Structure formats: structure tokens, C-alpha cells
């Protein structure tokens, strides 16, 4: 699917595709309430909308929201767009499905960048700056039987995500995996990853995974 993507907005990549594949395996039909946290270009939100879901898409970037709105207009799909930090703009709402492709790349800086393209991928020293928040906050937005789908790199602690979802009361498991070679951002940090023990010497690929959590009925 071709989408508008100006500089500074996260492009459709392998993690996007893997999350969309997992999304299409869910039982989505007209009336299903879906939330996309960190929508970026709107690719995952639009995939859910095409399946019939009523989609709310959140992003902290006004440029990303403008891009998602434009892509929705081009694709003739309606998205409810909200500006803000993760779950804060929708904290009083309930959803049947929450999806997220958050920043998850380990970075030398401890906090999240406030500006620039790195805001779309940098996630603190362990890559979990947003992942832990999503696992903690998103379950409270799920309806009984609701599903949380999160895509991430193996470098950001897959077991930690499963454990965090379980701690929040969800039944969690990895439902999709795919290996891919490092892109430019990961390649530039490969030596640092090696020094931290995140990858073996000479390794230049990562495993992408989708973790699925289900709230009890």
C-alpha cells in the first residue's frame, strides 16, 4: 500500500508489515473499536479501518497526524485522530483492539528525543521506554476479551514484554516472528549493540516479533 510519508514520519517497514499481518488474523468486523498508539503514517490504522473497524489513532507528532489524515483521505478511510502522549488522549475510552508499533531501538541517550526523526525509533538505553508504558497502560483500555498487539525488536526484550503484559492481567504470547537485516539506524549502532551484549559480534540482523495480550472476559 502506497502512503504519503514526509521526512520525519516513520515509514512503512518490516515491522509495520508484520503487525498488519497479525492484525488481519484477528476477528475484525464492523463496529470493532480499534486504537492505534503511535500511528505515524497511519498504515496500521488504515489496515484496521479497511477491515471494518472504527479506528482511533494517536500520535505525539502533529506532522504524523497530518500525514495519517492525508493518507486516510486518499484511501477514503475515516480515522479518529487524537494528539497526545500514548494513552492520555483516550484514557476514558474502551477498545476491543489496541495495536502499536512504538519506538523500540536501544539508544545511548536515556530519555526520548523531543524533536527530529529519531523520536520515531529511539527508546532509551534498553529500548523499553515506550514498551513498558504501553504494557502498563493499554490493558486498562481493553474491553473484556479485548486484544493488545505490539510489535518490537528482539533487542528490546521480548520476554520483558510478555511478562509486563502478564503483570497487567493479560494472557500474553508471541504470535509472529520474522528476521530482517539491520537498516541504517541499527547498522550505525551495531558496534554499541555488541559492546552492550545485545548482539553477538558480527551479527547484523534482528528478529521482529508481535506479542499478543488478551484481557479475560
N, C-alpha and C positions, 0 to 999 in steps of 0.2 A: 504494500500500500504506500503510494507516494504521499508524503506530507510536507507542508511548509516547515522549515526549520531554520530560523535565522541564527547567526552566531550568538552563542551564549545560552542556547536552549539545547538540552540533551537530545542527541539524535537517536533514531531507531537503530538498535544494535541487537547483538545476540541475546542479551538478557531480556530485552523487550519482546523478542520473538518467543522465547521460552515461556515467559509469563503469559503471553497471549494464548499459546498452545494449552497451558494449564487452565486458563480461564475458559476456553471453549469446551473443556471436559466437564465443567460444572453444569448443573441444570438451570440454565438461564432462560427465562421466558418473560413475556410482557408483565410488567408490574414488579419485577425483582428490583430491589433498591441496592444500587452499587455505589461504592465510594472508591475513588482513585486518589491515593495520597501521594503528592509529588507528581502531578500529571505530566509535566514537561510539555512535549508537543501534542499531548492528548492521544497518543497512539493506543494505549491500553483502554482508556476511557471510551474511545470511538469503537474499539472492538467489542466492548460490552454493550454499547448502545446498538450496534448492528444486530446483536443477538436478542434485542428487545428490552434490555434493562433500562431503568430510569437512573441515569448516572449523574452523580455529583463529583466534580473534580476540583481538588485543592492544590494550590502551589503558593510558595512564598514569593515567587518571582512574578511581577506584573507582566514581564515580557513573555514568560511561559504561558500565562493565562491568555494573553492576547493571541499567541500562536495557537493554543488549543481552540480558542473561539473561532479563529480563521479556518482552521482545519475542519472543525465541525460544520461551519457554513459551507465549505467546499464539498464536504461529504454528505450534506443535508441530514446531519445528525445533531440532535439537541443535547447539549451538556449544560448542567447547572454548575457554574463556575464560582469558586469561593477563594478569596485571597487570605492567606494566613499561614501560620506555622502548624503543619501537620493537622492534628485533630481539633485544634482550638476553634476554627470557624464552624465546626459541625458537632460540637460536644453535646448538644441537646437532641441530636437526631439518632435514629436507629437504622441500620442497614442489614441486608441479607448477605451481602458480599462486600468485603474490603480487599482491595488489591494495592500493591505498592512495589515500585522499582526505585528504592531510595538510594541516595549516595551511600556507598559501602567500601570505597577504596581506602585502605590504610594510608595515612599521610603523616609526615613528620610533625606538622603542626597539631596541637592538641584540640583546638576548637574548630568550629566550622567557619569557612571563609564567608564574609558578609557580601562580597561583590565578586564579579568575574565568573568565567566559565567553570572554575574549579568548584564552585558551590554545587554543581550538579553531580560531583563524584567524591570529593574529599569528605571523609567521615571520621576524623580523629585518628589517634595512634593505632587503634585496633580495628578501625572500620565500623565500629558499632554505635557511633554517636546517634544515628537515627534509628538503626535497627532495634536497639533496646527500648527506645521510646515507643516505637510502633508496637512492639510485642507487649508493652505495658499498657498503652492507651487504647489501641484499636479494639481489643476484646470487649471493652465496655460499650462499644458502639454496635455490637452484633446482636441481632435478634436471636432467639432460641433456634439452634440448628444452623446459625449463620457461619460463614466461612471466611477465613483470612488467608490470603495468598501473598507471599513475599518472595521476591527473587533476590539473590545475592551471590557473591563470590565465595568460594571455599576459603579464601584468605581472611574472611571476616568472621569465621567461627560459626559453622553450620550447627554444631551441637549446642552452642550457646543460644542460638535462635530457637531451636526445638525446646530446649529447657526453659527459656523465657516464656514461650507460649504456654507450656505446661504449667509453669508457675502462675500464669494468669488465668488458669482454669480451662484451657483448650486442650483437645486431643490433637497432638501435633505429629507430623511425619514429613519426610522428604518425598515429594511426588514426581519430581522431574530432575534430571541431571543432563548436563552437556558440557563437554570440554571445548575450549577455544583458545587459540593463541593470544598472547598479550597484544593489546592495542598500544597506541603511542604512549598513553598515560602510564600504563602498567610497565611497559618496557623501560621508560625513563626512571622508574623506581625499582627496577629489578635488583640492582646491587644492594639497595637498602632493605628490600624484602629478604634477600639472602642473609644479610648481617643480622636480621631480627629472627631468622629461622622460620619465616613464613613460607619459603620455598627452598628446595634443595638447589645446590649450586648448578647453574646451567639450565635450570628449568625456566621455560618462557611460555607457560600456558597455565590456565586456571580452570577449575571446574565451576560452572554456574549451576545453582540449584534453586528449586522452588520449594519452599516449606509451606505446608498447608495446615492450618489450625481450624478446628471445628468446636463451636460452642455447644454444650449439651442442651438438649431440648427441655 
